[in-house]
Structure formats: structure tokens, C-alpha cells
Amino acid sequence: MIKQINDYIARQTSWQQIILKELRRLIHETDPAVEEKIKWGTPAFDDHGPVAWMFCAKNWVHLSFPQGALLDSSHGLFEEDSSSSKINRTIKIRKNEKINGLLIKKLVEQAVSNNKSGKKIKFTPAAKKEIVLPDDMAAELKAHGLEKDFWSRAYYQQKGYIGWIESAKLDATRVRRLRKMLEELQEGSYMPPKKR
């Protein structure tokens, strides 16, 4: 268990912290050999390949299985996958929702078993989407040595940063958002911390 994941959890709202800690506990209890790391700016769990990852949106905690299309879906909790690959499967857990621990453990067991047996769906990436960085963002990334960190992020995060910064109505807001992006890239996090 690594400090970066503890830090990620500590930055979330109290109800999200509870859910994240419980999901993390269930994953480790199911698979004591699982390795945890920060991937795509969020907690991820691997054992012979990707098992699951989780992150917080405003109204839910997202638990995703990168090879989820191979998992049992009879429970009906997977959200519809909108990605072009159709491999990933996601469960969204909202405030005050009970976590189905037995189901989470079953899905983790299946994911690990699939990884160990080499069973997987080959990923077919969609056509590469082009990102055009505004000049001030590109200059700040270069000045702080964070270009590689930015380009290693998922497309939605790159697009999210650009949209968030570009939507600022005041120069001071734009500068503040640029600084926040740089800070998150250095920390390996994503999204401004929620207000408590």
C-alpha cells in the first residue's frame, strides 16, 4: 500500500473516502498478492496484468475493470461502456449506497484468474485524437518539466485540463487553474479536491 494512494483518498470528500477505503480493503482481502499503484492519476490494482482501478467523480466513486467484458455481468451493476474498445466495465457507487462486497470480491477473483490464465480481449484503440495545447499551457509545462507527465495522461484528462483552463473568464482564474494543473501533474492526481 503506497503513500500516493493514501494521499489520493485523503483528498476526497468524507463519504468518498469511506467507499475508496472499503473497495481497497476488499481488493487486497481477495487478492493479497495484488500490487497497487497510481495509474492515470488514480489508484490502480494489478496482478499479472490490470485488475481494477478507481477514481472519484462529483457524485460517485468509479470502480472500473479494464478487462470487464470477460466478467460476469448478470448482477446488472455495470454501467454502459461508451468507449470504442468495449472492453472496460464500470460500477458507480453513489453516496449512501451499500457496497456489495461479495460481488466486488467475485469480480476481482475473476479478473485475477483471467489475468493468470492469459485470457483477455485484445484492445483495439480508436483513432488517435489530436490535442492542441494553448501556447501558455505548453510554455508552463515546458518551464516546469511536466510535458511528459501531461502527455502520459489519458485523453479525457488532457482534454479536461484544456477545457477547464480555456473556460476561465478572468486571467487570474486562468493562471490559478494552470497552477492547479501543474500541481496535480506533480502529485500524480487529477481533479480539484472536493470542498468538505
LUMMAR-99486 format. One line per field, with one value per residue (C-alpha): residue number from 1; residue in three letters; x, y, z. Coordinates in nm, 3 decimals. Layout:
REM LUMMAR-99486
k [NUM, ...] .
r [Ala, ...] .
u [X, ...] .
v [Y, ...] .
w [Z, ...] .
REM end
This chain:
REM LUMMAR-99486
k [1, 2, 3, 4, 5, 6, 7, 8, 9, 10, 11, 12, 13, 14, 15, 16, 17, 18, 19, 20, 21, 22, 23, 24, 25, 26, 27, 28, 29, 30, 31, 32, 33, 34, 35, 36, 37, 38, 39, 40, 41, 42, 43, 44, 45, 46, 47, 48, 49, 50, 51, 52, 53, 54, 55, 56, 57, 58, 59, 60, 61, 62, 63, 64, 65, 66, 67, 68, 69, 70, 71, 72, 73, 74, 75, 76, 77, 78, 79, 80, 81, 82, 83, 84, 85, 86, 87, 88, 89, 90, 91, 92, 93, 94, 95, 96, 97, 98, 99, 100, 101, 102, 103, 104, 105, 106, 107, 108, 109, 110, 111, 112, 113, 114, 115, 116, 117, 118, 119, 120, 121, 122, 123, 124, 125, 126, 127, 128, 129, 130, 131, 132, 133, 134, 135, 136, 137, 138, 139, 140, 141, 142, 143, 144, 145, 146, 147, 148, 149, 150, 151, 152, 153, 154, 155, 156, 157, 158, 159, 160, 161, 162, 163, 164, 165, 166, 167, 168, 169, 170, 171, 172, 173, 174, 175, 176, 177, 178, 179, 180, 181, 182, 183, 184, 185, 186, 187, 188, 189, 190, 191, 192, 193, 194, 195, 196] .
r [Met, Ile, Lys, Gln, Ile, Asn, Asp, Tyr, Ile, Ala, Arg, Gln, Thr, Ser, Trp, Gln, Gln, Ile, Ile, Leu, Lys, Glu, Leu, Arg, Arg, Leu, Ile, His, Glu, Thr, Asp, Pro, Ala, Val, Glu, Glu, Lys, Ile, Lys, Trp, Gly, Thr, Pro, Ala, Phe, Asp, Asp, His, Gly, Pro, Val, Ala, Trp, Met, Phe, Cys, Ala, Lys, Asn, Trp, Val, His, Leu, Ser, Phe, Pro, Gln, Gly, Ala, Leu, Leu, Asp, Ser, Ser, His, Gly, Leu, Phe, Glu, Glu, Asp, Ser, Ser, Ser, Ser, Lys, Ile, Asn, Arg, Thr, Ile, Lys, Ile, Arg, Lys, Asn, Glu, Lys, Ile, Asn, Gly, Leu, Leu, Ile, Lys, Lys, Leu, Val, Glu, Gln, Ala, Val, Ser, Asn, Asn, Lys, Ser, Gly, Lys, Lys, Ile, Lys, Phe, Thr, Pro, Ala, Ala, Lys, Lys, Glu, Ile, Val, Leu, Pro, Asp, Asp, Met, Ala, Ala, Glu, Leu, Lys, Ala, His, Gly, Leu, Glu, Lys, Asp, Phe, Trp, Ser, Arg, Ala, Tyr, Tyr, Gln, Gln, Lys, Gly, Tyr, Ile, Gly, Trp, Ile, Glu, Ser, Ala, Lys, Leu, Asp, Ala, Thr, Arg, Val, Arg, Arg, Leu, Arg, Lys, Met, Leu, Glu, Glu, Leu, Gln, Glu, Gly, Ser, Tyr, Met, Pro, Pro, Lys, Lys, Arg] .
u [0.000, 0.157, 0.152, 0.027, -0.293, -0.339, -0.292, -0.543, -0.803, -0.737, -0.815, -1.169, -1.490, -1.554, -1.821, -1.593, -1.304, -1.517, -1.606, -1.248, -1.106, -1.365, -1.301, -0.927, -0.973, -1.193, -0.944, -0.649, -0.852, -0.950, -0.601, -0.320, -0.067, -0.226, 0.006, -0.130, -0.003, -0.111, -0.201, -0.376, -0.363, -0.584, -0.542, -0.494, -0.451, -0.252, -0.186, -0.043, -0.200, -0.460, -0.730, -0.920, -0.886, -1.093, -1.146, -1.389, -1.632, -1.850, -2.145, -1.998, -1.692, -1.597, -1.467, -1.350, -1.233, -1.009, -1.098, -1.451, -1.616, -1.485, -1.650, -1.993, -2.242, -2.557, -2.562, -2.669, -2.444, -2.206, -2.264, -2.294, -1.944, -1.914, -1.550, -1.473, -1.295, -1.598, -1.360, -1.384, -1.673, -1.758, -1.957, -2.055, -2.112, -2.300, -2.328, -2.515, -2.518, -2.423, -2.120, -2.185, -1.863, -1.929, -1.983, -1.670, -1.464, -1.613, -1.528, -1.174, -1.127, -1.249, -1.023, -0.715, -0.797, -0.836, -0.504, -0.321, -0.462, -0.380, -0.744, -0.800, -0.968, -0.724, -0.752, -0.822, -0.753, -0.971, -0.811, -0.572, -0.743, -0.533, -0.480, -0.371, -0.222, -0.275, 0.059, 0.056, -0.012, 0.266, 0.508, 0.418, 0.451, 0.792, 0.910, 0.820, 0.947, 0.598, 0.542, 0.596, 0.357, 0.086, 0.120, 0.120, -0.229, -0.542, -0.703, -1.004, -0.771, -0.571, -0.895, -1.037, -0.743, -0.755, -1.131, -1.115, -0.835, -0.976, -1.319, -1.177, -1.336, -1.070, -0.693, -0.645, -0.870, -0.680, -0.348, -0.489, -0.614, -0.281, -0.105, -0.354, -0.291, 0.086, 0.040, -0.177, 0.069, 0.350, 0.138, 0.001, -0.357, -0.645, -0.938, -0.952, -1.013, -1.377, -1.494, -1.553] .
v [0.000, 0.323, 0.676, 0.820, 0.617, 0.725, 1.084, 1.039, 0.904, 1.181, 1.449, 1.321, 1.403, 1.203, 0.977, 0.902, 0.823, 0.559, 0.394, 0.408, 0.256, -0.024, -0.104, -0.106, -0.337, -0.577, -0.592, -0.665, -0.916, -1.101, -1.094, -1.040, -1.050, -0.754, -0.459, -0.108, 0.197, 0.531, 0.495, 0.767, 0.978, 0.733, 0.419, 0.104, -0.262, -0.521, -0.894, -1.050, -0.752, -0.484, -0.595, -0.275, 0.097, 0.356, 0.731, 0.987, 1.190, 1.454, 1.227, 0.878, 0.659, 0.476, 0.116, 0.000, -0.336, -0.294, -0.644, -0.626, -0.757, -1.100, -1.078, -1.197, -0.917, -1.091, -0.862, -0.568, -0.313, -0.241, 0.095, 0.102, 0.136, 0.422, 0.360, 0.239, -0.070, -0.206, -0.392, -0.185, -0.229, 0.013, 0.016, 0.357, 0.376, 0.683, 0.843, 0.624, 0.323, -0.006, -0.178, -0.535, -0.677, -1.034, -0.917, -0.698, -0.992, -1.224, -0.977, -0.928, -1.307, -1.345, -1.062, -1.210, -1.562, -1.431, -1.247, -1.553, -1.778, -1.520, -1.474, -1.125, -0.926, -0.761, -0.383, -0.209, 0.158, 0.416, 0.655, 0.884, 1.207, 1.514, 1.752, 2.107, 2.279, 2.653, 2.837, 2.939, 2.580, 2.443, 2.705, 2.631, 2.256, 2.303, 2.552, 2.309, 1.995, 1.841, 1.787, 1.410, 1.393, 1.575, 1.362, 1.038, 1.120, 0.973, 1.168, 1.267, 1.419, 1.613, 1.739, 1.810, 2.027, 2.224, 2.278, 2.376, 2.627, 2.764, 2.821, 3.068, 3.411, 3.604, 3.598, 3.545, 3.238, 3.101, 3.145, 2.976, 2.683, 2.650, 2.634, 2.373, 2.159, 2.177, 2.082, 1.782, 1.665, 1.679, 1.491, 1.235, 1.338, 1.461, 1.694, 1.971, 1.847, 1.846, 2.102, 1.946] .
w [0.000, -0.109, 0.020, -0.312, -0.283, 0.079, -0.038, -0.322, -0.080, 0.175, -0.087, -0.146, 0.039, 0.357, 0.201, -0.096, 0.138, 0.310, -0.021, -0.155, 0.164, 0.158, -0.210, -0.147, 0.153, -0.045, -0.333, -0.100, 0.103, -0.216, -0.365, -0.110, -0.398, -0.579, -0.644, -0.612, -0.792, -0.927, -1.294, -1.496, -1.178, -0.986, -0.771, -0.981, -0.888, -1.086, -1.059, -1.376, -1.553, -1.475, -1.231, -1.142, -1.089, -0.908, -0.907, -0.777, -0.984, -0.822, -0.743, -0.731, -0.688, -1.005, -0.988, -1.328, -1.458, -1.766, -1.894, -1.756, -2.073, -1.965, -1.622, -1.513, -1.579, -1.456, -1.148, -1.368, -1.194, -1.482, -1.646, -2.024, -2.170, -2.416, -2.512, -2.860, -2.727, -2.537, -2.304, -1.986, -1.738, -1.457, -1.138, -0.997, -0.622, -0.503, -0.160, 0.093, -0.143, 0.015, -0.136, -0.241, -0.100, -0.213, -0.571, -0.571, -0.441, -0.705, -0.984, -0.854, -0.834, -1.193, -1.317, -1.146, -1.269, -1.625, -1.599, -1.467, -1.743, -2.013, -2.103, -2.238, -2.507, -2.740, -2.718, -3.045, -2.991, -3.155, -3.399, -3.213, -3.116, -3.159, -2.870, -2.941, -2.638, -2.592, -2.604, -2.236, -2.123, -2.342, -2.207, -1.843, -1.892, -2.052, -1.788, -1.508, -1.683, -1.686, -2.059, -2.030, -1.732, -1.927, -2.240, -2.038, -1.906, -2.059, -2.343, -2.128, -1.867, -2.126, -2.282, -1.934, -1.835, -2.159, -2.139, -1.771, -1.827, -2.153, -1.992, -1.737, -1.785, -1.595, -1.646, -1.272, -1.284, -1.583, -1.401, -1.088, -1.295, -1.475, -1.138, -1.015, -1.324, -1.267, -0.901, -0.992, -1.255, -0.996, -0.737, -0.982, -0.904, -1.117, -1.045, -0.789, -0.434, -0.330, -0.073, 0.265] .
REM end
